[in-house]
Amino acid sequence: MTNLRSSLQTGLQQSLVMTPKLQQAIKLLQLSSVEVAAEIAPYLLENPLLEMDDGLLEGPKAPASDAPHDLDISDQDFWDPSSDLSCIDLPRADADHDLLLERGEEESLRSYISRHIGLLFSHPADIMIALRLLDGLDASGYLVDSVAEIAQQLGTQIEEVESVLQVLQTLEPAGLFARTLAECLSLQLRDRNRLDPQMETLIDHLEDLGGQHYDKLMSWCQVTRDELKAMVTEIKSLNPRPGTRFLSERAETMIPDVLVKKDAAGLWQVHLNPVAFPKITFQQAVYDNLKHRLERKEDKAYLTQSRSNADWLLRALQQRAESICKVASEIVRQQEAFFNHGIVYLKPMVLRDVAEKTGLHESTISRVTTQKFMVTPRGTFEMKYFFGQGIANAIGTTYSAKYIKERIAHHIRQETPQTVLSDDALVEILKQEGIDAARRTVAKYREAMNIPSSAQRRRGLRAAL
């Protein structure tokens, strides 16, 4: 018969205990600037020793030795107040989250499109182009910036920008991202499956329609008067300003955390955006006054606790700001070629690369780069978009996965029914460009971009003829 008995034993064990304050500090690190403001609001209301003002957070600045030698991370404000980039609508990390349900009101045009960019594109280079196109959108939904200028700014081909633009033009309401009134109307007619040759001809002669040159239009369109009247009625039912349905501009916005700009010497400067880091000060005079006036034990305990909470919050916010600045500076240093020359020069970079240079843990880098945005001369990007694997060739040149995907997509876009490229053919073409990618790598990247196989693409191209 087995004897069962209980006993007590003592021993030593080393473990990491996550205190509530440590958990809160980690949470603050991964929140966006807008979310941080909402998170600390209760602390400011409940703590009589804290006060908020405009400007950067008070506290010690990161030592100069922590920053790359060619980067200025001082807290001077070079930001131009007249710029319209000081508060930019950008996608939240949870792109599938329904902001309409959250607010119970209509969202802004920028917020709506930003939310869908993460759903339409998976390739980081395409996302960068899409965000830049979004910056060129006016309140009516028209693209006012030139595609050629955007391509030059991003250091990419016009065809790449056009390809992303065509995808954005499929968004509802139809007509968004049109460059002219004729294109806006054409997009809406195509959405209704009504863009036939007669309608195309009518759209091409909008000036004559406005001038009521109906006889000429009937001749050009080869339609009767009644048919022309029906076509004109349909055009009048379209919305020439599709962006105006987004009347509310009170949608949640993302404030850029980092501002990147070249100085007069041509060196990249990295600054914290004062708007994203409000100054919170400790009211020493209030503390001293209360300390001498309070007599009850519980009141003194409350004051001591308030002092402790204030010190913790100030330290946590200052550490958050310093971590963001340090990581952003290292990203710019490692991706300097991208900022100078464009997407083609985007280097492969993983969390470990930044962690080793900054002395921060990889998990910290991951939190810092989530929902943190930097405004640069090439556009506004989430910091995490600069990370990705790469492939090295025989002579040691390393290409980022983003660049390789861009080249694969570029060659596939040039296909005709007679020149559809297999994965093996793509491998050979990439090899001629100096990229040593295995066939399985090409297939993996192609599938990641939701590009069908060569057989499926060939059938699709033939069916379109």
N, C-alpha and C positions, 0 to 999 in steps of 0.2 A: 504494500500500500504506500502511495506517495504522500510524503508529508509536505504541506504547504505552510510557509510562515513568512511574515513581512518583517522588514528591517529598514533602518535609516542609515544612509551613508553620506558622508560629506566629501566634497571635492572642489577643486578650482577649475573654472572654465572661462576662457576668454571669448567675448562676443561683442558685437557692435550694437549698441542700443540707439534706436532712432527716437530721440526726444520729440515731443510735439513741435518745439521751436525749430529743430533741425528739419523736420518734415515740412514745416511751413516755408523755411528758407529755400528748400529744394523746389517747392511748388512755385514760389515767386520767380525762380530762375527760369522756369520753362513757360511762364505766362507771357503773353504779349503785353505791350505797354498799356493798351486800353484795359486789358484784364487786370493788370497790376493796380491801376488806378482804382478800379472797382474793389479789388481785394483789400487794399489798405484803407479805403474810406472809413470802415467801421473803427479802425484803430485811431484815426484822426479825430473822429467824433467822440470816442470814449476817453481818449487820453488828453487831459488838460495841459500836458507838457509839450505837445507837438503842435506845430503850425505849418501849413503849406503856403508856398509862394512860388513865383515863376523862377526859372533858371535851372542850372544843374544841381544835382545832389551835393550837399556839403559833405566834407570828409576828406581824408587823405587821398591824393592822386596816386595812380599806379606808378612805381618807380620807372625812371626813364630806361633802365636796363632791361625792363620787361618788353619794351617795344622794339620793333625792327629799326635799324639805324637810319633807314631812309624814309621813315614814316613819322609824321607829326601827329601825336594823339593828345595834344593839349586841348583844354576845354574852351579855347577862344571861339567865339561865335562868328563864323564866316558865312553863316546861312543868310541868304537873301530873303527878307520878309515878304518881298513882292512875288516870290516864286509861288506857283500853285501846287508845288510838290510837298508843302509842309504837312499836309494831311491827305493821305492817299487811300482810296478804297482798294483793299487787297483781300484775297481769299483767306478765310480762316483755315486752320489745319483740318477741321472736320468739314470738308467741302460738301458732304452730303447733308449737312445739317440744314434744316429748313428755317431760314431766317424769318420768313413770313409768319410761321407759326410762333416763333419766339417773340416777335414784336407785335404781331397782330396788325401790321400796317404795311403799306406798299414799300418795297425796298428801292434803293436808288439804282440808276442805270449801271454805274460802275460796280456796285456791289453785286448786282445780278450777273454781269458778265464775268467778273472776277471769280465768282463761285463756280461758274461753268468751265472756266479755263482748265481747272484741275480735273474736270471730267472729260473734256475733249482731247486733252493732250497728256501723254505720259513722258515724252522725250523732253528733258530739261531745256534743251536749246529751243524747241518749239514753244515751250512755256515762256521763255525769255522774250521771244519774238512776239508772242500773243500779248504779253503784258505791255510791251512797247507800243503795239498797235492800239491797245486800250488807252494808253496815255494820249494818243492822237485823236481820240473820239470827242466830238462836241456834244452839247446837250441834246441835239436833235437826233443823234445816232450816226452822224456822218464822220467818215475818216478824213480829217483835214490835213494830216501830215502826209507827205509824199512817200510812197513805197520805196523809191530809190534812195531818199534821204535816210529812211529807217534802216535799209540794208547797209548803207555806207556807215551809219552810226554804229551798228552792231557788228560790222566787219563780216557780213555774210552776203550771199548772192540774192539778187532781186527775186529769182525764182523761189527761193526758200521762203521769203516773206510773203510772196503771192500765194504760195501753197498754204501757209498758215491762215492768211486772210480769207481764202476760199472756205476753209473750215469754219471760221468765225462768222462768215456770212450765212451759215446755215442756222444760226441761232434764231429763236423766236423772240420778239416779233420779226417777221421777215422784213428785210430792208436795212437792218443794222449793218454798219461798216461799209455802206455804199460811199463811193467817192463823188458821185454826181446824182442829180435828180433822176436822170434816165436809168442809171444803174440801180437806184433805190426801187424804182417802179418795176424794173425788170426782175429783181430778186423777189418781189412780192408776187408778180405774175407767175414766175417759175414755181414758187411755193404752191400756188393754186393750180399748177399744171395748165396754165393758159398762155404761156409764152410761145405762141406759134409764130410762123414767119410773118403773118400779117401784123400781129402785135409788135414784133420786133421792128418792123418797118415804121409803124406808127410811133413807137418810142423814139426811134431815130430822128423823127421830124416833130418833136414837141414844140419847137418854135412856130412851125406852120399850124399846129393845132391851136396854139394860143392866138395866132393871127386869123383863125377861122378860115383857112384856105382848104375848105372841105373838098372841092373838086380835085385839087392836086392830090390830096390824101387818098381819095377813093381810087385815083389812077395809080398812085404808087403802091397802095396796099392791095389793089385789085379786088375791091369789095364794093358792094352796093351801098346806097345812102343809109338804108336801115341797118345794115351790118356795121357800117362805120359808127352810126349812132349808138349801137349796142356796145361797141368797143370803147367809145368815149365814156359811156356810162360806167363801164367797169373800171376804167382808169380813174374816174372821179371817186370811186369807192375805195381807192387805195389811200394809204397814209403817207404823205410826203415827208413826215417827220416822225419816224417810228420810235425815236427815243423819248418823245414827250409823254408817252404813257407812264413813264417812271417819274411821277411828279414829286415824290418825297425824296428829299436829300438828307433825311435824318437817319439813314441807315448806319449801322455800325461801321466805323472806319478803322483802318490800321495806320498808325503813325510810324513813319520810318524811324528806326532806332539809331541808324548810323548814316552819316553823310560822308561820301567819298569824293574827293576833288583834287585835281592837280594844282600845285602851287606855281609861282612864277618861274621856279627853277626846273619845272617838269617832273617833280617828285609827287607821289601820291600822298595825300593827307587823309587821315581817318579821324573823324570827330563824332562824338556823341551828339545826337539831336536834342537840344535843350527842351524842345516841346515834349519829347518822350520821357524825359527824366526830371520831373518836377522837384524843386528844392523843398525839403522837409527839414525844419530847424527845431532844435531842442530849446525850449523856453527856460533858460537858466534863471532868469529873474523871477519868473513865476514859481519855479521850484524852491528857490531860496526864501521867497516870501511865505509860501505855504509851510515850509519846513520849520520856520520860527513861530508861526501862528497856530499850527495844529497842536492840540493837547491830548485828544483821545487816542488810545492805543490803536484802535481799528482804523482811525483816520491816517495815522502815521504809517500803518502797514499798507494802506491803499496807495499812499504817496510813494512809498518805497517800491511797490509793485509797478506803479505807473512809470517810475524812473527806469526800472529794469526792462519793462516792455519797450519803452522809447529807445533805450540804448540798443536793444536787440534789433528793432525795426530799422534804425538808421544804419547799423552794421550790415544787415541783410541786403538793404537796398544799395548801399555803396559797393558791396561785394558783387552784386548783380551787375551794376554799371561797369565796374572794372573788368569783370569777366567778359561781358559783351564787347567792350572796347578792345581787350586783349585778343580775343578770338577773331574779331573783324579785322584787326590789323594784320594778323597772321594770314588770314584768307587773302587779303589784298596783296600781301607780300608774295605768297606762293602763286597767286593767279595774276601777277602783274602783266604777263603777256596777253592774257584775255582782255584786261582793261585797256591795254595799249593797242591791240590789233583785232580783237573780236573773237567770236565763238570758236573759230578754227583753232585758236591757240589755248583753248580751255584745257588745263592740265588734269590728269587723273589725280585725285586727292581723296584720302579716306580720313576718318576721324583721328586715327592714330597719328597721321602726319602732323596735324595741328596740335594734338595732345602732347607730343614729344617736344614741340617748340615752346609751348606755353606753360608746360608743367601742370596742366589740368588733366583730370581723368577723362577718358573717352565718353563716359556717360554725361559728364558735365558739358562737354563739347556738343553732344547731341541735344541736350536741353537748351543750351545757349543759342543754337542755330535754328531751333523750332519757333516759328511765328516771330522771328526777328528779321527785319528788312533793312536793306541798305540802298540808299539813293546814290546812283553813280551816273557819270556822263553817258553810259550805255543803257540806262534804264533803271528800274527799281526791281530788285531781286530778293527773294527770301534767301537767307544765308546758306541754308541747307542745299540749295540748287548747285552750289559750287563743288559738291562732293560727288565722287564717282570713281569706279575702277577704270583701269586702262590696260593697254597691250603694248609691249616693247618689241621693236623689230631687231634684226640681226646687228645693226650698228648702234643700238642702244637708245634710239629715239622712241619715246613713249607717247602714245596717243590715247586720249581719254575715250571712254566708252561712248560718251555723248557725241564726240566728233566722229567716231566710227559709225555710229547709228545715223548720223547726219549724212555721211557719204553713201551708206547703203540706201537710205531713203532717196537721196538725190539721183542715184543711178536708176533706181526703180521708176522714178517719176519720168525718166526719159524713154521708157520702153514703148515699143509699138507692138502690134500683134506678131510681127516678124522678128522682133529683137528682144523677146522676154528672156530675162536672165535667170538661170538656175543659181542655187546657192554656190555651186562649184565655180560658175562663171563669175559670180560676185567676189569669191575668194581670189581669183586670178586678177580681176580688175583692181581690187584693194592692194594686192601684192605689187602691182605696177605703180601704185601710189605710195609704196613704201610701208604699207600696213600688213604685217604678217598675222592674219587672223585665220584660225582654223574654221573648217566648214561648220562644225557644231556651234562655234561662237557666232558665225554669221546667221545661222538658222535661229539661234536663241535671241539675238538682237532683233532680227526681222519679226519674230513672233511677239517679242515684247512691244513692238510698235504696231501690233495688230495688222501686219501686212500678210496677205495670203501667200500660199506657195506659188511657185512659178506656173504650175498647171492651172490653178484657180485664176491667177491673173491673166493667163492667156485666154481662158474661156471668157472672162469678163471683158477683155479688150475686143475680142471678136464679136461678142454680143452687142457691144456698143456701136459697132459699124452699121 
